[in-house]
C-alpha cells in the first residue's frame, strides 16, 4: 500500500512538471511558500519592508535573472512555479 502511494505521488509530481511551461526569469523575483505571504511581503515593501502588524514569515527565496523555472500558473498579478517538487508563489507576473 505504501509503495503504491509513493508511486502515485511520483507520477503526479512528474505530470505537473510535464505540464509546466519552462521559462527563464527576466528579472530577480522573490518567491514565497504561499500566495498570502507573497502578497503580504509586497504590501510590507510599500512600508519600507516593515509589515504594519506583527507577522511570522515562513521564508521566501530570491531567484536571480536567467534562472529556469517551471511555471505552473500565472496571470497579471501572480505566478506559481515548481522547484524541486515544491510550489512557490510571487505577487507579480514573470513575463
PAROFI-455087 format. One line per field, with one value per residue: x, y, z of N, C-alpha, C in turn; residue number from 0. Coordinates in Angstrom, 1 decimal. Layout:
BEGIN
n.xx: [X, ...]
n.yy: [Y, ...]
n.zz: [Z, ...]
ca.xx: [X, ...]
ca.yy: [Y, ...]
ca.zz: [Z, ...]
c.xx: [X, ...]
c.yy: [Y, ...]
c.zz: [Z, ...]
n: [NUM, ...]
//
This chain:
BEGIN
n.xx: [0.8, 1.9, 3.9, 2.5, 1.3, 3.6, 4.5, 2.3, 2.3, 4.8, 4.3, 2.3, 3.6, 5.6, 3.9, 2.7, 4.9, 5.5, 3.5, 4.0, 5.2, 8.4, 10.4, 12.8, 13.7, 13.2, 14.0, 15.2, 13.3, 11.2, 10.1, 7.6, 6.5, 3.7, 0.8, -0.4, 1.6, 3.4, 1.9, 1.6, 4.2, 4.7, 3.0, 4.3, 6.7, 5.9, 5.9, 8.5, 9.6, 8.6, 6.0, 2.7, 1.8, 2.5, 4.0, 4.8, 7.1, 7.4, 9.5, 11.1, 12.4, 14.9, 15.1, 17.4, 17.8, 17.5, 17.4, 16.1, 12.7, 9.8, 6.8, 3.8, 1.3, 0.1, -0.8, -1.7, -1.2, 0.0, 2.2, 2.8, 5.2, 7.2, 9.7, 12.0, 9.9, 8.4, 6.0, 6.0, 5.3, 4.7, 4.0, 3.7, 3.8, 5.8, 6.4]
n.yy: [-1.2, 1.3, 1.5, 1.9, 4.3, 6.0, 5.7, 6.8, 9.5, 10.2, 10.0, 11.9, 14.3, 14.3, 14.5, 17.1, 18.6, 18.1, 19.4, 21.9, 25.2, 25.9, 28.6, 31.3, 33.6, 37.1, 39.0, 39.6, 37.9, 37.5, 34.6, 33.0, 30.6, 30.6, 32.0, 34.0, 34.9, 36.0, 38.1, 39.6, 40.3, 42.0, 44.1, 44.9, 45.8, 48.3, 49.7, 50.4, 47.8, 46.9, 45.2, 46.3, 45.2, 42.6, 39.7, 36.3, 35.3, 32.6, 32.1, 33.1, 32.8, 34.2, 34.4, 34.7, 36.7, 35.0, 32.5, 29.2, 28.2, 26.2, 27.1, 27.0, 28.3, 31.5, 35.0, 38.4, 39.3, 37.4, 34.6, 31.1, 28.7, 25.7, 24.2, 21.7, 20.0, 21.5, 24.0, 27.4, 30.9, 34.1, 37.6, 38.8, 39.0, 36.8, 37.4]
n.zz: [0.0, 0.8, -1.0, -3.3, -2.9, -2.8, -5.5, -6.8, -6.0, -7.1, -9.8, -10.1, -9.4, -11.5, -13.6, -13.3, -13.5, -16.2, -17.5, -17.0, -18.0, -19.1, -18.3, -18.5, -16.0, -16.3, -14.7, -11.3, -8.9, -6.0, -4.5, -2.6, -0.1, 0.1, -1.5, 0.0, 1.7, -0.1, -1.1, 1.3, 1.8, -0.4, 0.2, 2.6, 1.6, 0.5, 2.8, 3.6, 4.0, 6.3, 7.9, 8.7, 11.0, 13.4, 12.1, 11.2, 9.1, 6.7, 5.1, 2.2, -1.1, -3.2, -6.6, -9.2, -12.1, -15.2, -14.2, -14.7, -14.6, -13.8, -14.8, -13.4, -13.1, -14.1, -14.1, -14.6, -12.0, -10.3, -9.9, -10.1, -9.4, -9.9, -8.1, -7.6, -6.8, -5.1, -4.5, -5.3, -4.8, -6.4, -6.1, -8.5, -12.1, -14.2, -16.8]
ca.xx: [0.0, 2.8, 4.7, 1.6, 1.2, 4.8, 4.4, 1.2, 2.9, 5.9, 3.7, 1.6, 4.6, 6.1, 2.8, 2.5, 6.2, 5.5, 2.5, 4.5, 5.9, 9.7, 10.8, 13.9, 13.3, 13.8, 14.5, 15.2, 11.9, 11.1, 9.0, 7.3, 5.8, 2.2, 0.5, -0.7, 2.9, 3.9, 1.1, 1.9, 5.6, 4.6, 2.4, 5.3, 7.7, 5.4, 6.1, 9.9, 10.0, 8.1, 4.6, 2.0, 1.4, 3.4, 3.8, 5.8, 7.4, 7.8, 10.7, 11.0, 13.6, 15.1, 15.6, 18.1, 17.5, 18.1, 17.1, 15.0, 11.7, 8.6, 5.7, 2.5, 0.1, 0.4, -1.7, -1.1, -1.0, 0.7, 2.8, 3.1, 6.2, 7.5, 11.1, 12.3, 8.7, 7.7, 5.3, 6.4, 4.4, 5.2, 2.9, 3.8, 3.9, 7.2, 6.6]
ca.yy: [0.0, 2.4, 1.6, 2.4, 5.7, 6.7, 5.7, 7.7, 10.8, 10.5, 10.2, 13.2, 15.4, 14.4, 15.0, 18.5, 19.1, 18.0, 20.3, 23.3, 25.9, 26.3, 29.9, 32.0, 34.8, 38.3, 39.9, 39.0, 37.8, 36.8, 33.6, 32.6, 29.3, 30.7, 33.3, 35.0, 35.5, 36.8, 39.4, 40.4, 40.9, 43.1, 45.2, 45.4, 46.6, 49.6, 50.4, 50.3, 46.5, 46.5, 45.0, 47.2, 44.4, 41.5, 38.5, 35.4, 34.8, 31.2, 32.1, 33.2, 32.6, 35.1, 33.8, 35.6, 36.8, 34.0, 31.1, 28.4, 27.7, 25.6, 28.0, 26.2, 29.2, 32.9, 36.0, 39.7, 39.7, 36.4, 33.5, 29.9, 27.9, 24.5, 24.0, 20.5, 19.4, 22.4, 25.1, 28.8, 31.9, 35.5, 38.5, 39.5, 38.1, 36.6, 37.8]
ca.zz: [0.0, 0.9, -2.3, -4.3, -2.6, -3.3, -7.0, -7.2, -5.7, -8.0, -11.1, -10.0, -9.5, -12.8, -14.6, -13.1, -14.1, -17.6, -17.9, -16.7, -19.0, -18.6, -18.7, -17.8, -15.4, -16.9, -13.6, -9.9, -8.3, -4.7, -4.4, -1.2, 0.0, -0.1, -2.2, 1.0, 2.2, -1.2, -1.1, 2.5, 1.6, -1.3, 1.0, 3.5, 0.8, 0.4, 4.1, 3.8, 4.4, 7.6, 7.9, 9.6, 12.2, 13.7, 11.3, 11.2, 7.7, 6.5, 4.3, 0.8, -1.9, -4.3, -7.8, -10.0, -13.5, -16.0, -13.7, -15.4, -13.6, -14.3, -14.5, -13.3, -13.4, -14.0, -14.6, -14.4, -10.6, -9.5, -10.6, -9.3, -10.0, -9.2, -8.0, -6.8, -6.3, -4.1, -5.2, -4.8, -5.4, -6.4, -6.3, -9.8, -13.3, -14.7, -18.2]
c.xx: [0.9, 3.6, 3.8, 1.4, 2.4, 4.9, 3.4, 1.7, 3.9, 5.3, 2.9, 2.5, 5.2, 5.1, 2.7, 3.8, 6.1, 4.5, 3.0, 5.3, 7.2, 10.0, 12.0, 13.4, 14.0, 14.3, 14.5, 13.8, 12.0, 9.9, 8.8, 6.5, 4.3, 2.0, 0.1, 0.6, 3.5, 3.2, 1.5, 3.3, 5.6, 4.0, 3.5, 6.4, 7.2, 5.6, 7.5, 10.3, 9.4, 6.6, 3.9, 1.6, 2.4, 3.1, 5.0, 6.0, 7.8, 9.1, 10.5, 12.3, 13.7, 15.8, 16.2, 17.6, 18.3, 17.9, 15.9, 14.0, 10.6, 7.5, 4.4, 1.3, 0.6, -0.7, -1.0, -0.7, -0.1, 1.3, 3.1, 4.1, 6.5, 9.1, 11.3, 11.0, 7.9, 7.2, 5.7, 5.5, 5.0, 3.9, 3.1, 3.9, 5.4, 7.4, 7.1]
c.yy: [1.3, 2.6, 2.2, 3.9, 6.5, 6.8, 6.7, 9.2, 11.2, 10.7, 11.5, 14.4, 15.5, 14.9, 16.5, 19.2, 19.1, 19.0, 21.8, 23.9, 26.4, 27.7, 30.4, 33.3, 36.0, 39.3, 39.1, 39.0, 37.0, 35.9, 33.1, 31.3, 29.4, 32.0, 34.4, 35.7, 36.4, 38.1, 40.2, 41.0, 42.1, 44.3, 45.8, 46.2, 48.0, 50.5, 50.2, 48.9, 46.0, 46.3, 45.9, 46.5, 43.2, 40.3, 37.6, 34.8, 33.4, 31.1, 32.1, 33.0, 33.7, 34.4, 34.8, 35.6, 35.7, 32.6, 30.5, 27.9, 27.1, 26.4, 27.2, 27.1, 30.6, 33.8, 37.3, 40.1, 38.7, 35.3, 32.3, 29.1, 26.7, 24.3, 22.8, 19.9, 20.3, 23.6, 26.4, 29.8, 33.3, 36.4, 39.4, 38.5, 38.0, 37.1, 39.2]
c.zz: [0.0, -0.4, -3.4, -4.1, -3.1, -4.8, -7.5, -7.1, -6.8, -9.4, -11.2, -10.1, -10.8, -13.8, -14.5, -13.7, -15.6, -18.2, -17.8, -17.9, -18.5, -19.2, -17.9, -17.2, -16.0, -15.9, -12.3, -9.3, -7.0, -4.8, -3.0, -1.2, -0.1, -0.8, -1.2, 1.5, 1.1, -1.3, 0.1, 2.4, 0.6, -0.6, 2.0, 2.8, 0.6, 1.7, 4.5, 4.4, 5.7, 7.5, 8.9, 11.0, 12.3, 12.9, 11.4, 9.7, 7.7, 5.8, 2.8, 0.1, -2.9, -5.4, -8.7, -11.4, -14.3, -15.5, -14.4, -14.4, -14.4, -13.9, -14.5, -13.7, -13.3, -14.6, -14.4, -13.0, -9.8, -10.4, -9.6, -10.1, -9.2, -9.3, -7.1, -6.1, -5.3, -4.9, -4.5, -5.5, -5.3, -6.6, -7.5, -10.9, -13.7, -16.1, -18.3]
n: [0, 1, 2, 3, 4, 5, 6, 7, 8, 9, 10, 11, 12, 13, 14, 15, 16, 17, 18, 19, 20, 21, 22, 23, 24, 25, 26, 27, 28, 29, 30, 31, 32, 33, 34, 35, 36, 37, 38, 39, 40, 41, 42, 43, 44, 45, 46, 47, 48, 49, 50, 51, 52, 53, 54, 55, 56, 57, 58, 59, 60, 61, 62, 63, 64, 65, 66, 67, 68, 69, 70, 71, 72, 73, 74, 75, 76, 77, 78, 79, 80, 81, 82, 83, 84, 85, 86, 87, 88, 89, 90, 91, 92, 93, 94]
//
